[in-house]
Amino acid sequence: MTTPTGPSPAPTRVLVLNSGSSSVKYQLIDMADRARLAAGLAERIGEETSAVSHQPLSTGGEKREWQGELADHDAALAAIAQELAADGLGLDSPELAAIGHRVVHGGLKLTEPTVIDDAVLAEIERLVPVAPLHNPANVTGIRTAQRLRPDLPQVAVFDTAFHSSMPEHAARYAIDVETADAHRVRRYGFHGTSHAYVSRKAAELLGRDGKDAADINLIVLHLGNGASASAVRAGRCEDTSMGLTPLEGLVMGTRSGDIDPAVVFHLGRVAGMSADEVDDLLNKRSGLLGLCGANDMREIRRRMDAGDAAARLAFDIYIHRLRKYIGAYYAVLGRVDAVVFTAGVGENAAPVREAAVAGLEELGLAVDGDLNAAGGKEARLISPASARVKVAVVPTDEELEIAEQSYALVTASPGPGPEGGAG
């Protein structure tokens, strides 16, 4: 007599893919307990010598690294699948519920996590002109994953989505409306997955999650090699520093951030630079790198301590721009409950946090020196207990946010299309 086994448990794992033009970052997360099962990176795809590094997290095994040739993204994802399979986590596992893809630009139509079908993929491709460095690679990663697991829901989570709640007076540029609409010129914002995650975790840290989150105002500062600020009211973005592209806003590792747009014309006239050359200058040879020859904040601080004047000026310019945005978003929100630092620099560079709020005591902002200097991987307050506006450090987790949004979508909806989140 056969003993009934009952229905198989519902799949709970999500593979998160972040596909770049020559790399694929990945994490496998079990949403039953939010446990990371594996993580890794395939890089230098299409080059003579590619590389894969893989960390089996569920077993605590040693990191595995190898070099070889990965001709394209198909080969890279096959290599990733092979590494996962070696740990008993193969992509053919019935426990895999979805593959979640980071997609940089969703425009005005794709503003929610979305199960990918042909129409969604076509819209992502249509947005390539406003995200030429990112969306093509995202599309490649999606198509590759679809070929590997055509039966599995593929979910797109958009960097721009969190900022889609911005009011028109914040999203519009003051240029001719017909021209702007014809060419989709407006503020979209980026790092939205990080801003969404950090905003929610900051509310929890302040004891203002759930219904209480409706009355919390935050300034979130995502400070990495790319950097952006957002003004968040009741969990919704009111304004953000990046615009049509990730170039606008704060000083970054290699990007200029805010600049007089006439600089582009000036360099064309007096330096004979083409549009592509100016684009390369502002995106890859500016920011901290252009100011002092280094884009790593640790190196800049080391050089400052050694008396390097260029490093000191670069740091001062970086902080000045940061303080301008704190003040501007304080004005946008009217009342601020907390200023929140996140990402590589925001989480780890105590001198940046201290300098960013120094002299803003009249706005209720201050940091406690000991709390600020103390490291940690957990969300924490670094302001004095008496501070009117809290200052917090909240480590970001974009992969978990993508997994959360992907899993919620595929377990709540029947499939792709208008009823399944394709929008």
C-alpha positions, -999 to +999 in steps of 0.1 A: +000+000+000+014+034-010+014+061+017+000+094+004+027+120+004+005+151-001+012+180-024+048+191-029+057+222-010+055+255-029+088+267-044+104+294-023+138+302-040+145+332-062+176+336-083+185+373-086+205+383-117+222+417-123+234+416-159+259+441-171+275+444-205+304+421-195+293+407-162+265+389-143+262+392-105+239+367-089+224+356-056+202+326-048+178+334-019+153+312-001+123+334+007+111+310+033+136+324+057+154+350+036+186+329+037+213+334+011+221+300-004+248+312-029+263+343-045+288+350-071+300+369-102+308+361-138+329+389-153+349+399-184+323+381-205+334+381-242+371+387-233+399+363-239+401+355-202+368+355-183+364+347-146+338+332-123+338+335-085+312+315-065+304+314-028+282+286-015+266+303+015+242+276+027+270+251+034+296+276+045+319+262+018+350+278+004+347+303-024+355+288-057+372+308-085+383+299-120+393+316-152+385+306-187+366+318-217+330+329-215+321+339-250+287+354-242+260+356-216+247+322-225+280+307-216+282+328-184+248+317-172+256+281-180+287+284-159+267+299-130+242+271-133+270+246-132+284+262-100+250+261-084+244+225-094+277+215-077+262+227-044+229+209-050+212+242-060+208+236-097+185+258-118+164+227-126+154+225-090+116+225-084+123+247-054+131+277-077+100+300-079+113+328-101+143+345-116+144+382-106+162+406-129+175+441-121+165+464-149+178+499-148+152+518-168+114+511-169+103+545-181+068+557-173+050+525-182+069+499-161+066+512-126+060+480-107+078+446-105+067+429-137+065+394-150+083+395-183+065+387-215+072+398-251+054+432-246+074+439-215+107+430-232+098+452-261+092+482-238+126+476-220+143+476-255+123+507-265+140+525-236+175+518-247+181+553-260+176+567-224+197+539-208+222+529-235+247+515-211+223+494-190+191+483-207+208+464-235+227+443-210+196+438-189+177+425-220+206+401-228+205+387-193+167+382-195+168+365-229+196+342-217+177+332-186+145+326-206+163+302-228+177+283-198+144+281-179+115+290-203+090+275-179+099+298-150+085+332-143+111+359-151+105+391-131+119+426-139+125+449-110+132+485-122+157+510-107+134+538-118+102+523-103+104+537-067+108+572-081+077+570-103+056+585-075+074+619-079+049+647-086+051+663-120+066+695-107+096+675-094+099+651-125+095+678-152+124+698-166+117+734-176+121+728-214+096+728-242+069+703-233+064+689-268+101+683-272+104+667-237+074+644-244+085+634-279+119+623-266+110+611-231+131+638-214+122+640-177+136+630-143+134+593-138+158+587-109+179+556-102+190+534-073+153+530-066+155+495-054+180+506-028+160+537-018+128+515-014+146+490+008+164+515+029+133+536+034+114+507+047+142+495+070+147+530+084+110+532+093+114+499+112+145+512+129+126+543+141+097+521+152+075+537+125+068+507+103+034+495+092+007+521+095+030+544+114+052+547+083+025+570+067+038+598+089+075+596+084+097+618+062+133+607+053+162+619+033+180+588+020+216+592+008+228+563-013+266+569-015+287+545-035+307+549-066+274+561-080+255+583-056+220+596-053+197+613-028+160+611-024+133+628-004+108+602+009+074+611+023+054+582+038+074+556+019+069+574-015+096+594-034+089+631-036+122+640-054+155+625-063+189+637-074+195+616-105+175+626-136+171+614-172+203+595-167+224+586-136+247+615-143+228+643-126+230+651-089+257+644-063+294+642-070+303+605-077+333+584-082+337+592-119+306+612-127+304+650-124+269+652-110+252+686-114+268+709-140+258+738-161+245+722-193+262+749-213+295+733-204+287+707-231+284+734-258+314+753-245+337+722-247+324+716-282+332+751-293+365+758-276+380+723-272+365+707-303+351+679-283+324+657-298+292+648-279+307+613-273+339+628-259+320+650-235+298+621-225+329+601-217+344+630-198+314+636-176+306+600-169+340+583-167+367+610-161+350+634-137+337+633-101+363+624-075+385+607-101+387+639-122+393+661-092+421+642-076+429+611-096+412+587-072+376+575-069+379+554-038+370+573-006+394+553+015+423+563-008+411+600-008+410+600+031+445+584+032+458+611+009+441+638+029+458+626+060+491+628+042+484+665+033+473+661-003+456+693-013+438+679-043+423+651-022+412+676+004+395+698-023+378+668-038+364+658-004+352+693+003+334+695-031+318+661-025+306+672+010+294+706-002+272+690-028+259+665-003+250+692+022+232+712-006+209+682-013+202+676+024+191+713+027+171+712-005+153+680+005+146+693+040+128+722+022+110+698-001+097+677+028+091+706+053+097+682+082+124+655+084+124+626+108+157+611+098+187+614+074+198+579+063+232+569+049+236+537+029+258+520+003+295+516+003+306+551+013+275+559+033+278+527+054+315+527+060+329+562+058+323+578+092+342+611+082+317+616+053+287+612+076+302+636+102+311+662+076+278+660+058+258+671+089+284+693+106+270+728+112+234+717+106+225+717+143+199+745+137+181+719+114+181+694+143+210+673+128+240+660+146+260+628+150+274+613+181+311+608+176+314+574+193+283+560+176+294+573+143+329+558+146+316+524+157+313+500+128+286+474+123+266+455+097+232+463+113+209+493+109+218+517+136+213+553+149+244+575+151+228+607+164+226+618+200+194+605+218+183+642+221+186+649+184+154+663+169+162+647+135+177+612+137+208+603+117+209+566+107+231+541+089+210+514+071+229+488+050+213+484+017+203+450+002+192+454-034+193+417-041+170+409-012+146+437-023+146+423-059+139+388-044+112+401-022+094+419-050+098+390-074+085+364-050+056+385-039+045+390-075+048+354-086+030+340-055+002+366-057-006+366-095-015+340-120+011+348-147+023+374-172+001+399-189-021+427-175-034+404-147+000+391-139+019+424-134+031+431-169+012+464-169 
